[in-house]
Amino acid sequence: MKKVSLLALGAGFLASLAFTPEPVLAQESTLEIVKNRGILRCQVGTPAPGFYSLSDDGKWSGFDVENCRAISAAIFGDPDKIEYQSVTSAVRFTAMANGESDVLSRTTTWTLFRDTQLGLDFTTVNFYDGQGFMVSNDLGVSSAMELAGATVCVLTGTTTELNLTDYSRTNSLDMQPVVFEDSNVRDSTFFSGGCDAVTNDKSGLASIRAKAPDQSIFTILPETISKEPLGPVVRQNDSQWNDIVMWSVFAMVNAEELGISSSNIDEIKASSTNPEVKRMLGVEGDLNKGLGLEPEWAYNIIKMVGNYGENYEEYMGAKTVMNIPRPGSVNDLWTRGGLMYSPPFR
Ligand SMILES: N[C@@H](CCC(=O)N[C@@H](CS)C(=O)NCC(=O)O)C(=O)O
C-alpha cells in the first residue's frame, strides 16, 4: 500500500513537472521584494561621523549612506526610498541572514570567514583601510609597540577585536582589551580616560576623534596592523541582487574615471561621442537588462548621488572632520596609483 502511494506521488510529481514549462524559483528575489515593498532596507551602524551620521531631524548622511542612496536611485529613480536600519556591529550579520536588511553598508571588512560561513556575499570594496591605535597625547607614546600592558577599548563582533589579540600575541604586548557592544560607550569611555588606547580601522579612529570634545588631544599612532577592505554585503545565492549592489558602486567609480559628475552629467549625456559613456548612461545598448533595472539606472546614481570622488571629498576628504586626504592613497583611482577600479561598462 505504502509503495503504491509513493509511486503515485512520484508519478504526480513528474506529471506536474511535464506541465510546468517555466522553472519555479525557490524564493522571491531581493529585487522583487524591494520593488514590491517600495523601500530599500539598508543597514548602517551606530552613527559615526564620515560613514553614517544621523542629524537631529532624523536624516542619515555619509560615505556608506551614499551606497544605500545609489542602490535606491538605481532601482527607484529616487535616492531616498530607504528605511535605514541602525544596529550594532555585533548583530549586523544576523540582521542580514534573517532577512531583516536587504543590504549592509557600514564599514564592514571582507574576510574569508564572513564571505563563506555566514550565508553572505561581499560585493566589492568601497574603502580600503587598515587597523590602528589612537591614544591621548598625555600617554606620551609614539608607537603601538610602546603599548605593552595597555588597556585598549575595542568593539565586539569586529575584526578589530580579533586583530588586537593577534597583534598583542605576535608582539608579546599583553594588551588588555576592554570590550564594548555600543560604539558610543566605547568612545565616551576612551574620552574620559577609561582605556589607555582605542583601536579601530584608521578611518574609524578619525571618526571617533571627530566626536571628541577636544580633537587636538588625541593622536593616531603610525602602525597599520591589518588590511580592512570595507564594502557592502548581501545575502548569498542572489546573484542579480549582488550584481545590482556591486555595479552601483562601480557606476560611481567608473563615472569618476570618465570625468562624469552630478553637475556635468546632463551635458555629457547630451553631447558625448564616447560609446562607453553612452552605454553606461543608457543612451545606447541594453546593459541594464541583466540587472533588471531601467536603462537610466547608472545615470540616476551619478545625477542623484554623485561619482566616487565627489562623495569621498564630501565625507572623507581633507576638508571634512575625517580629514583623510585621498590623492595618491589606496582609495584613489587606479589611473592615479590607487586601487579604485571598475570593470568595463560593456
Ligand atoms: N571593519 C571592522 C570594524 C567595523 C567598525 O568597528 N566600525 C566602526 C566605524 S567608526 C564603528 O564603530 N562602527 C559603529 C558600529 O559598528 O555600530 C569590521 O568589519 O569588523
The ligand as an SDF file (V2000), in Angstrom:
LIG
                    3D

 20 19  0  0  0  0  0  0  0  0999 V2000
   35.8170   46.9360    9.8690 N   0  0  0  0  0  0  0  0  0  0  0  0
   35.6440   46.2790   11.1270 C   0  0  0  0  0  0  0  0  0  0  0  0
   35.2170   47.2370   12.2330 C   0  0  0  0  0  0  0  0  0  0  0  0
   33.9320   47.9820   11.9810 C   0  0  0  0  0  0  0  0  0  0  0  0
   33.7840   49.1290   12.9920 C   0  0  0  0  0  0  0  0  0  0  0  0
   34.0980   48.9710   14.1780 O   0  0  0  0  0  0  0  0  0  0  0  0
   33.3640   50.3050   12.5300 N   0  0  0  0  0  0  0  0  0  0  0  0
   33.4270   51.4860   13.3290 C   0  0  0  0  0  0  0  0  0  0  0  0
   33.4430   52.6650   12.3860 C   0  0  0  0  0  0  0  0  0  0  0  0
   33.6440   54.1640   13.2250 S   0  0  0  0  0  0  0  0  0  0  0  0
   32.2820   51.6250   14.3130 C   0  0  0  0  0  0  0  0  0  0  0  0
   32.4730   51.9890   15.4380 O   0  0  0  0  0  0  0  0  0  0  0  0
   31.0430   51.3900   13.8620 N   0  0  0  0  0  0  0  0  0  0  0  0
   29.8670   51.6190   14.6540 C   0  0  0  0  0  0  0  0  0  0  0  0
   29.0730   50.3670   14.8100 C   0  0  0  0  0  0  0  0  0  0  0  0
   29.5550   49.3370   14.3730 O   0  0  0  0  0  0  0  0  0  0  0  0
   27.9750   50.4270   15.3610 O   0  0  0  0  0  0  0  0  0  0  0  0
   34.7090   45.0960   10.9710 C   0  0  0  0  0  0  0  0  0  0  0  0
   34.1460   44.9160    9.8980 O   0  0  0  0  0  0  0  0  0  0  0  0
   34.5660   44.3110   11.9240 O   0  0  0  0  0  0  0  0  0  0  0  0
  1  2  1  0
  2  3  1  0
  2 18  1  0
  3  4  1  0
  4  5  1  0
  5  6  2  0
  5  7  1  0
  7  8  1  0
  8  9  1  0
  8 11  1  0
  9 10  1  0
 11 12  2  0
 11 13  1  0
 13 14  1  0
 14 15  1  0
 15 16  2  0
 15 17  1  0
 18 19  2  0
 18 20  1  0
M  END
$$$$
